[in-house]
Amino acid sequence: MKKVVKALTKIDKKIHKFLLKEMIILEEIEQEKAKNLPITKKQEQKLNKVSKKLNKAHNDFIAFKDTLLIITSKKRGNPKCRALEKFLNSL
């Protein structure tokens, strides 16, 4: 169980780092939009690329979470598994 929590923490940190980097890019583009400056093709491509990455990261995370839920639901008698299942459902 400790290994699972450690792995989740590591994945969570990586996801936050990735999302922060991508959100900064989105924020820069949004600021230019707010100034009514035309968005270049390069920026539009970057925006599309970021959107795709964010969607993929989200889908991967959901798939990972669902897999963990399936594993923990098989061991419901274990209090640690119930706690992990409750935590995963809260995400």
Backbone bond lengths (Angstrom), bond angles and torsions (degrees), N, CA, C in turn:
res aa  C-N    CA-C-N  psi(-1)  N-CA   C-N-CA  omega(-1)  CA-C   N-CA-C  phi
1 M - - - 1.452 - - 1.528 110.21 -
2 K 1.340 116.99 -39.32 1.460 120.08 179.36 1.519 110.79 -61.29
3 K 1.337 116.64 -36.55 1.463 120.79 178.99 1.527 110.73 -64.58
4 V 1.323 116.47 -39.30 1.466 120.72 179.52 1.522 110.14 -64.76
5 V 1.322 116.89 -45.76 1.464 121.04 179.73 1.524 110.08 -63.39
6 K 1.329 116.64 -41.32 1.464 121.14 178.94 1.535 110.14 -62.84
7 A 1.336 116.25 -43.35 1.465 121.09 179.06 1.522 110.55 -64.09
8 L 1.336 117.15 -42.89 1.467 120.80 178.27 1.521 111.08 -61.64
9 T 1.323 117.02 -41.82 1.457 121.12 179.76 1.520 110.37 -63.65
10 K 1.322 116.47 -43.09 1.462 121.05 179.71 1.530 110.60 -63.68
11 I 1.326 116.39 -44.86 1.465 121.01 178.58 1.518 110.08 -63.75
12 D 1.330 117.10 -42.12 1.459 121.84 179.55 1.525 110.84 -59.25
13 K 1.335 117.38 -43.64 1.465 121.18 179.18 1.522 111.12 -63.75
14 K 1.337 116.64 -42.29 1.465 120.53 179.58 1.526 110.82 -64.37
15 I 1.324 116.28 -42.08 1.466 120.48 179.73 1.525 110.05 -63.37
16 H 1.339 117.18 -44.75 1.458 120.04 179.85 1.524 111.29 -62.19
17 K 1.317 117.45 -42.90 1.466 121.59 179.45 1.527 110.02 -62.00
18 F 1.336 116.47 -46.01 1.456 121.79 179.32 1.527 111.05 -62.39
19 L 1.330 116.55 -47.65 1.460 120.62 -178.39 1.520 111.62 -64.04
20 L 1.324 117.12 -38.79 1.457 120.94 179.05 1.521 110.44 -61.12
21 K 1.325 116.31 -45.47 1.463 121.38 179.63 1.532 110.76 -61.20
22 E 1.322 116.09 -45.43 1.461 120.57 -178.69 1.534 111.47 -69.30
23 M 1.319 116.98 -35.88 1.463 120.14 179.75 1.527 111.14 -67.37
24 I 1.323 117.68 -33.33 1.464 121.01 176.94 1.523 109.64 -62.98
25 I 1.324 116.90 -42.90 1.466 121.00 177.87 1.524 109.82 -61.31
26 L 1.336 116.75 -45.86 1.466 120.40 179.45 1.523 111.46 -61.96
27 E 1.322 116.58 -39.92 1.457 121.19 -179.20 1.527 111.26 -63.94
28 E 1.329 117.23 -40.84 1.464 120.99 178.30 1.524 110.80 -61.09
29 I 1.317 115.86 -43.05 1.466 120.00 179.92 1.524 110.43 -67.77
30 E 1.330 117.27 -40.21 1.466 121.15 178.36 1.530 111.32 -63.22
31 Q 1.329 117.59 -36.85 1.464 121.21 178.31 1.521 110.54 -64.09
32 E 1.325 116.55 -39.88 1.458 119.50 177.95 1.524 110.68 -67.79
33 K 1.322 116.50 -36.06 1.466 119.86 176.06 1.525 110.13 -63.02
34 A 1.331 116.51 -41.33 1.465 121.50 -178.97 1.526 111.30 -63.72
35 K 1.309 116.79 -30.96 1.467 121.19 178.90 1.525 111.29 -81.52
36 N 1.322 116.10 1.71 1.462 123.16 -178.00 1.521 112.58 60.68
37 L 1.316 115.95 27.83 1.456 120.13 174.90 1.526 108.03 -83.54
38 P 1.311 116.14 143.41 1.469 117.35 178.89 1.532 110.98 -66.73
39 I 1.294 115.20 140.89 1.461 120.57 179.28 1.521 108.30 -87.84
40 T 1.308 115.81 128.56 1.459 120.33 -179.16 1.524 110.08 -75.49
41 K 1.318 114.80 162.86 1.468 120.18 178.15 1.526 110.36 -59.79
42 K 1.336 115.64 -38.79 1.466 120.12 -178.75 1.531 110.43 -62.83
43 Q 1.337 116.22 -42.86 1.464 120.09 178.83 1.526 110.84 -66.11
44 E 1.323 115.70 -39.13 1.462 119.54 179.22 1.532 110.60 -64.64
45 Q 1.338 115.89 -40.22 1.463 119.97 176.96 1.522 110.49 -63.98
46 K 1.342 116.04 -41.25 1.460 120.69 179.35 1.526 109.90 -63.68
47 L 1.329 116.58 -41.01 1.460 121.66 178.69 1.529 110.80 -62.07
48 N 1.322 116.20 -44.53 1.466 120.19 178.17 1.528 111.30 -63.95
49 K 1.332 115.77 -40.99 1.466 120.69 179.43 1.529 110.62 -63.02
50 V 1.334 115.97 -43.98 1.463 120.99 179.43 1.524 110.20 -63.52
51 S 1.320 116.71 -43.25 1.467 120.53 179.54 1.527 111.11 -60.48
52 K 1.329 115.83 -43.01 1.468 119.64 179.00 1.523 110.92 -64.02
53 K 1.352 116.61 -42.48 1.465 120.35 179.34 1.524 110.87 -62.53
54 L 1.330 116.11 -43.21 1.462 119.81 -179.66 1.524 111.14 -64.12
55 N 1.327 116.47 -42.13 1.465 120.00 178.50 1.526 111.15 -63.87
56 K 1.335 116.72 -42.33 1.465 120.30 179.24 1.528 110.53 -64.56
57 A 1.331 116.74 -43.75 1.468 120.34 179.33 1.525 110.45 -61.47
58 H 1.322 115.93 -41.56 1.462 120.52 179.15 1.531 110.56 -63.55
59 N 1.321 116.52 -46.68 1.464 120.56 -179.27 1.528 111.61 -64.37
60 D 1.335 116.55 -40.40 1.470 120.31 177.62 1.522 110.77 -62.77
61 F 1.320 116.04 -41.60 1.459 120.06 -179.90 1.524 110.82 -64.69
62 I 1.324 117.22 -43.06 1.468 121.41 179.04 1.532 110.01 -62.11
63 A 1.328 116.89 -42.62 1.466 120.31 179.23 1.529 110.67 -63.68
64 F 1.321 116.63 -42.11 1.463 121.57 178.90 1.525 110.35 -63.33
65 K 1.326 115.53 -44.78 1.467 120.80 179.89 1.530 110.65 -62.18
66 D 1.329 116.53 -43.57 1.466 120.52 179.42 1.528 111.60 -62.95
67 T 1.333 116.19 -39.49 1.465 120.17 177.47 1.519 110.69 -62.16
68 L 1.327 116.47 -44.99 1.463 119.93 178.42 1.525 111.45 -63.60
69 L 1.321 117.02 -37.71 1.467 120.03 178.27 1.525 111.26 -63.35
70 I 1.321 116.36 -39.34 1.468 119.84 178.41 1.525 110.04 -63.56
71 I 1.327 115.77 -44.00 1.471 120.25 -179.96 1.525 110.74 -63.54
72 T 1.335 116.86 -46.34 1.467 119.50 -177.34 1.522 112.10 -69.86
73 S 1.333 117.55 -31.13 1.466 119.32 -179.01 1.530 111.57 -67.66
74 K 1.327 116.87 -23.43 1.467 120.20 178.20 1.523 111.57 -74.22
75 K 1.323 116.90 -18.68 1.470 121.15 -177.72 1.522 110.45 -121.01
76 R 1.307 116.84 46.24 1.466 121.18 -176.09 1.523 113.96 -61.66
77 G 1.323 118.11 -23.71 1.456 120.96 -178.79 1.520 112.72 -66.85
78 N 1.311 116.38 -23.56 1.458 121.42 -178.97 1.535 109.45 -80.40
79 P 1.332 118.87 122.78 1.472 120.93 -178.70 1.534 113.19 -59.69
80 K 1.338 116.54 -33.72 1.467 119.51 178.87 1.523 110.75 -66.74
81 C 1.328 116.16 -37.73 1.461 120.46 178.30 1.525 110.88 -67.70
82 R 1.330 116.61 -38.62 1.472 119.63 177.18 1.520 110.07 -63.40
83 A 1.328 116.39 -41.03 1.467 120.62 179.55 1.526 110.52 -65.27
84 L 1.329 116.61 -41.85 1.463 120.57 178.76 1.522 110.50 -65.25
85 E 1.332 116.43 -41.49 1.460 120.75 178.87 1.530 110.64 -62.14
86 K 1.313 116.61 -42.30 1.468 121.41 178.25 1.532 110.07 -61.92
87 F 1.337 115.86 -43.32 1.465 120.89 178.56 1.526 111.09 -62.34
88 L 1.330 117.22 -46.13 1.464 120.88 -179.07 1.519 111.30 -63.55
89 N 1.319 117.14 -37.74 1.461 120.20 178.54 1.523 112.09 -67.70
90 S 1.324 116.34 -23.62 1.468 119.39 179.80 1.529 112.41 -79.01
91 L 1.343 117.11 -14.19 1.473 120.33 -179.00 1.501 111.63 -76.44
